[in-house]
Amino acid sequence: MEWTERILKAKLEDLKPVYLLFGNEPYLIDEFVSKFIKRFVDPGMKDFMLSYINEENEEDFDNKLYEVCHTVSMLSPYRIVVARCKERLIHKKDERILTKLFKDFPKNTILLLISKNKPDGRLSFVKLIKEIGEWIEFEPLKYQNLDMWIEQQFAKEGKKVAKNGINFLEEHFHNNLQRLKSEIEKVVIYVGDKEFVTLDDIKAVISKDAILKENIIFDLVDAVGNRQIKKALLILEDMEREGESLFMILKMFIRQLHLIMFSKEMSEKGFPPEDTAKRLGQHPYPIKKCYKQARNFTMTELELALERMLQANYDIVTGKYPEKMALQLALIDMKNLKSN
């Protein structure tokens, strides 16, 4: 990303006082923060010029942030503060303290303010941040950018990777960069001194649990869509024998139903899978599967299926039924889905 590289190449004294980092790609945010600290913080001075604060751990986040930003470093000309927000940048609360902070921000402090959610630009202190600092949005990598990122991870280890190997990784791990990074590291260790990584190398190494779980969900939905309830129940039995959490399978099933419903709606409006994937921030591969699965259901049937699975979730949480029984009963009821 050009703007992050520009920041990392700057001199410490030329940096903006505040960088607001937000978006749905925590791996890239964490990577940038790590590079920023490595570039601008002397390892021997970390205790004097680097501070961390997390909204989740603070009862009074506003006052704590104000205090930390105004703390003078006696042995360093600058203090760098890394602050993680949960909801502070999107909910309207008492803004006086943060407005006071950003109206007269300390000259020798550099703040990295991190939020998963896009900040509410109507908040007075958020407007001030935009005036004195810089907003940087980290979006999930897709298409050619994701291909390039995977190639770069192999290149850092002195490897080249086959195109079909890249496609295989994307199909199974989509744009989950943390997971992709982990799997690539395993592949690199496996191939040793070999410079070119093939699809067979990747298939021989990558862990099967994520692939298995994803495929199981597709199989479950296919079985339900074809009213093959016995097959669906057998899949549950297999998962239980493998030691998988049936409650997590239920959660994934519910998520899949949401994706199929949205895909069906977009399909009926004439949007191709690629456009839908872009809107959802997903890789096109699973969305194409959702389009295919949507043909087995009417929208009413999908709504009924979702309602029944949410009921199963409620039954488990409240202790009415154990996980297996709740799921079995829900799947049996799927046989009687009726479209109006």
Secondary structure as GFF3:
##gff-version 3
##sequence-region A 1 340
A	DSSP	alpha_helix	2	9	.	.	.	ID=ss1
A	DSSP	three_ten_helix	12	14	.	.	.	ID=ss2
A	DSSP	beta_strand	18	22	.	.	.	ID=ss3
A	DSSP	alpha_helix	26	40	.	.	.	ID=ss4
A	DSSP	three_ten_helix	43	45	.	.	.	ID=ss5
A	DSSP	alpha_helix	46	49	.	.	.	ID=ss6
A	DSSP	beta_strand	50	54	.	.	.	ID=ss7
A	DSSP	three_ten_helix	55	57	.	.	.	ID=ss8
A	DSSP	alpha_helix	61	69	.	.	.	ID=ss9
A	DSSP	beta_strand	79	85	.	.	.	ID=ss10
A	DSSP	alpha_helix	96	103	.	.	.	ID=ss11
A	DSSP	beta_strand	109	115	.	.	.	ID=ss12
A	DSSP	alpha_helix	124	132	.	.	.	ID=ss13
A	DSSP	beta_strand	134	137	.	.	.	ID=ss14
A	DSSP	alpha_helix	143	155	.	.	.	ID=ss15
A	DSSP	beta_strand	160	161	.	.	.	ID=ss16
A	DSSP	alpha_helix	163	173	.	.	.	ID=ss17
A	DSSP	alpha_helix	177	191	.	.	.	ID=ss18
A	DSSP	beta_strand	196	197	.	.	.	ID=ss19
A	DSSP	alpha_helix	199	205	.	.	.	ID=ss20
A	DSSP	alpha_helix	209	225	.	.	.	ID=ss21
A	DSSP	alpha_helix	229	241	.	.	.	ID=ss22
A	DSSP	alpha_helix	246	268	.	.	.	ID=ss23
A	DSSP	alpha_helix	273	280	.	.	.	ID=ss24
A	DSSP	alpha_helix	284	294	.	.	.	ID=ss25
A	DSSP	alpha_helix	299	317	.	.	.	ID=ss26
A	DSSP	alpha_helix	323	334	.	.	.	ID=ss27
###
